[in-house]
Amino acid sequence: MTMTMTMTRITRLCSALALSLAAAGSQAANYAGSTFEIEMIIFERPQGMAHTSENWPASPRLEYPSRWVDFDTRKESSKPVASREALSPAGANGEPMGEAAAKVGSALLLSPTATMLNNKAAALVRGGDRVLFHKAWRQVLKQKRSSPAVLIDGGNSFQGYSQLGGSVTLSVSRYLHLSTNLWLSDFSSPASDEGILLPKRPRATVETPVKILSATQSENKNPSYSSLALQDDPGSLGDYEPITLGEPQLEAEQTVYVAHAAHLQHERRLRSGQLHYIDHPAFGILIEIRTVAKPQEEDIEISSSPIEGSTTNIEN
C-alpha cells in the first residue's frame, strides 16, 4: 500500500513537472521575434587579474564572430542617404569621409533605453569592484541560428584596443539563452609577439551606390569633389559602383599582444524578469531581460485617431 502511494505521488510530481516545462518552453517559443529589454553590467573584481593569472590558459583563442551587430549598427530597412559631404575626403564641417553618412537619419538596431540597475552598479563600486560596461537596450530576440552576436567594449583603452572585448549572443529556443565570448586583457605589463594576440575589432560599413566620373567631369561639376559625384538621376543605376563608407568605430592602429587575458565562454539559460549573475574569478556579469508590453489595438486606435469634438491645449 505504501509503495503504491509513493509511486502515485512520484507520477503526479513528474506529470506536474512535465506540464511546467512544457508551459515554459511554449512561452519561450512564443517569444521568438518579440522585443525585449536587456540590461547588462560587466564588472572587474578587485585584484582579479593578479589572483587568477596563474590559472589562465597559456594561449586562449580570442576571436570575434563573423555575424555581429554593435550599438552603432543601423536597421537594414533604414539605408543612409549619401551626401556630398559623405563622399568628399572632408565635409564642410571638417569631418572625415564616412561620418556624414553614418549620421543621416536611420534607426539603431539596438535601441538604447533607460537603465534600471543603477543601484546594483553603485553597490558593486562600493564593494570595490570596477564597472567596465553598463548598458540597457531593446532587441528583437530570435532563434540562435538567426541571432547575431552583440559586440562589447569596456574598461581602459590601449593603442585602439579595449580592455574588455568580445561579444554576447542572446537567443530564444525553448528558453531564453545567453552565450558569452568575452575577454579581459591585462594591459599592466607589456608583452612580446610571443604573448596573446588581441583580435582586431570588426568595423561596420555602409555601402552607398555612387557614380564614378572621370576627373575632368568631376572638376567641371565641382572641383572640390575629386572624382566622386552623385548621379543626378537616382533612378538610373547603370553607371553606379558601390563605395564603402566606414562608420566611426573603434579601430586598432597596430597589432597588440598581452601577457594575460581572462576568457569567459559561458552558456546560460535565462528567465525573463529575473536578475542573473555569471561568476568568473577575474570579472562578473549581471544581466536582466525584461519583456516589453505590446500596445493594445484599442490604445493604438485611440492614439492614432482624434476624438471628435475634442481639443488639445498646451500650457507652458
DAVEN-V185782 format. One record per helix or strand. SS is the DSSP state (alpha for helix, beta for strand). FROM is the first residue (numbers start at 1). TO is the last residue. If there is no record, write none. Layout:
<<SS;FROM;TO> <SS;FROM;TO>>
//
This chain:
<<alpha;2;31> <beta;35;44> <alpha;48;55> <beta;68;69> <beta;74;74> <alpha;84;87> <beta;90;90> <beta;96;96> <alpha;99;103> <beta;108;108> <beta;111;112> <alpha;118;126> <beta;130;140> <alpha;144;146> <beta;149;151> <beta;154;158> <beta;161;172> <beta;176;185> <beta;190;190> <beta;196;197> <beta;205;212> <alpha;215;221> <alpha;223;225> <beta;228;229> <beta;240;246> <beta;257;258> <beta;261;270> <beta;275;278> <beta;283;291> <alpha;297;304>>
//
